[in-house]
Amino acid sequence: MTEPRITWLLAQIDRDERKALAASGGTVVGEAGYWRPSPAGDEWEALRDVNGDEELLVALRPDLPRPPDVLGGHWGVVVTYYPDDNYAGAPSPIPAFEHAANQDPRRTLSEVAFKREIIAKYEGALQAVQQHPNDDLHRVAAAVLSRVVTALAPVYSARTGYTEHWGEQ
């Protein structure tokens, strides 16, 4: 039987994957299904253009230089902030855009794969302990991997269902 923390963690990881795939699943201009993320992933960038507009951009194919006319190539605008007199003195969204760009779906999908691999290794170690209960090596491996799995839980502590003791070491 799978531990409740593992079931919950896998649900959180699945949610991360769904959101990352949704962010990468079609073109920015709404042509659903036209583009899918490549193994190399997509590229995100935050910038302030010559007019003072601040944008979060995504490359629809990796490793393409951003063209002078953003929409003239394989880049698309995700979000544009147009500062005006009504918002004089408002903070720039560039730090938030840079954070969003850093959370590129490629990175999230890599983290999802890593977390699933850790959980699979832990579950494998638990099975090995059940098959070889007197083997100290399997028990130590399961204990170490349990601590690694436990370290993953607090990342999701703000989400519904988190149990405080899952984050204890």
C-alpha positions in Angstrom: 0.0 0.0 0.0 1.3 3.4 -0.9 2.0 5.8 1.9 -0.4 8.8 2.2 2.5 11.3 1.8 3.6 9.6 -1.4 0.0 9.6 -2.8 -0.2 13.3 -1.9 3.2 14.2 -3.3 2.5 12.5 -6.6 -0.7 14.4 -6.9 1.2 17.7 -6.4 3.8 16.6 -8.9 1.1 15.7 -11.4 -0.5 19.2 -10.9 2.9 20.8 -11.6 3.2 18.8 -14.8 -0.3 19.6 -16.0 0.4 23.4 -15.5 3.8 23.2 -17.2 2.3 21.3 -20.1 -0.6 23.8 -20.3 1.9 26.7 -20.4 3.7 25.0 -23.3 1.0 23.2 -25.1 0.0 25.6 -27.9 1.2 28.8 -29.4 1.0 32.0 -27.5 -1.3 33.5 -30.2 -3.9 30.9 -29.6 -3.3 28.4 -32.4 -3.9 25.4 -30.1 -1.9 22.3 -31.1 0.4 24.1 -33.5 3.5 23.8 -31.2 4.5 21.3 -28.6 7.5 21.6 -26.3 10.7 20.0 -27.7 13.0 17.9 -25.6 15.2 21.0 -25.2 12.2 23.0 -23.9 11.1 26.5 -24.5 12.8 29.7 -23.5 11.3 32.6 -21.5 12.5 36.1 -21.2 11.4 39.3 -19.4 12.3 42.7 -20.9 11.4 46.4 -21.1 11.1 47.5 -24.8 12.0 50.8 -26.3 8.6 52.3 -25.5 8.9 51.4 -21.8 6.4 48.5 -22.1 7.4 45.5 -20.0 6.8 42.1 -21.4 7.2 38.4 -20.6 8.1 36.6 -23.8 8.3 32.9 -24.8 10.3 31.4 -27.6 8.2 28.9 -29.5 11.3 27.0 -30.5 14.4 26.8 -28.4 17.7 28.6 -29.1 16.2 31.2 -31.4 17.5 34.7 -31.0 14.7 37.2 -30.2 14.0 39.1 -33.4 13.6 42.9 -33.4 9.9 42.4 -34.2 9.0 39.9 -31.6 5.9 38.6 -33.3 7.8 38.4 -36.6 9.7 35.3 -35.6 8.9 32.3 -33.5 8.6 34.4 -30.3 5.3 35.4 -28.7 4.2 37.8 -26.0 2.7 36.1 -23.0 2.1 39.3 -20.9 2.6 43.0 -21.7 2.4 45.8 -19.0 1.7 49.2 -20.4 2.6 51.8 -17.8 0.4 54.9 -17.9 -0.4 58.0 -15.8 -3.1 56.0 -13.9 -0.4 53.8 -12.4 2.3 56.4 -11.9 4.7 55.1 -9.2 3.4 51.5 -9.4 6.1 49.0 -9.0 7.5 47.5 -12.2 6.3 43.9 -13.0 9.7 43.0 -14.4 10.8 41.2 -11.2 7.6 39.1 -11.4 8.1 38.5 -15.1 11.7 37.5 -14.5 10.5 35.0 -11.8 7.9 33.6 -14.2 10.6 33.3 -16.9 12.8 31.4 -14.5 9.9 29.0 -13.9 10.1 28.0 -17.5 7.9 24.9 -18.2 11.1 23.0 -19.3 12.5 23.5 -15.8 9.3 22.5 -14.1 9.1 19.3 -16.3 12.7 18.5 -15.4 11.8 18.9 -11.7 8.7 16.7 -12.1 10.9 13.9 -13.7 13.5 14.2 -10.9 10.9 14.1 -8.1 9.2 11.0 -9.7 12.5 9.3 -10.0 13.3 9.9 -6.3 9.9 8.6 -5.3 10.3 5.5 -7.5 13.7 4.8 -6.0 12.2 5.1 -2.5 9.3 2.7 -3.3 11.9 0.3 -4.8 13.9 0.4 -1.7 10.8 -0.3 0.4 10.1 -3.3 -1.7 13.7 -4.5 -1.3 13.3 -4.2 2.5 10.1 -6.3 2.3 11.9 -9.0 0.2 15.1 -8.9 2.3 14.1 -7.8 5.8 17.4 -8.8 7.4 19.6 -6.9 4.8 21.0 -3.8 6.5 21.9 -2.2 3.1 18.3 -2.2 2.0 17.1 -0.8 5.3 19.7 2.0 5.2 18.9 2.8 1.5 15.2 3.0 2.4 15.8 5.2 5.4 18.0 7.6 3.4 15.5 7.8 0.5 12.7 8.3 3.0 14.5 11.4 4.3 14.9 12.7 0.7 11.2 12.1 0.0 10.4 13.9 3.3 12.5 16.9 2.1 10.3 17.2 -1.0 7.0 17.7 1.0 7.6 21.2 2.4 7.9 22.6 -1.1 4.1 22.1 -1.3 3.3 23.1 2.2 0.9 25.8 1.1 -1.2 23.3 -0.8 -4.3 21.6 0.6 -3.6 18.3 2.2 -0.1 19.0 3.4 0.5 17.4 6.8 3.1 19.2 8.9 4.9 16.1 10.1 5.7 15.1 6.5 8.3 17.9 6.5 10.0 16.7 9.7 13.5 15.3 9.3 
